[in-house]
């Protein structure tokens, strides 16, 4: 086995350049605004509710509610903007809607 110094330095320089450019790219790309993130969470939760109502996913209400509450709790720690009340109302209405649809009929 032979040791090639040029290949070693070439590989090391490529690795260091790649890591530095990746770190720079992460710093240059701005994060999503809280409004956009909340809108995406609500859209995903509504899409999952539709799949649940259509019977395409496991019909356990507690599982869906747990995931929905988790998603809302993750976004709850973010700074609130002017549309916070509308988002909170939408989540509450969605929860009430799902509770009425998925509740077993009362005898």
Buried (B, 14 or more C-beta within 10 A) or exposed (E): EEEEEEEEEEEEEEEEEEEEEEEEEEEEEEEEEBBEBBBEBBEEBBEBBEEBBEEEBEEEBEEBBEEBBEBBEEBEEEEEEEEBEEBBEBBEEBBEEBEEEBEEEEE
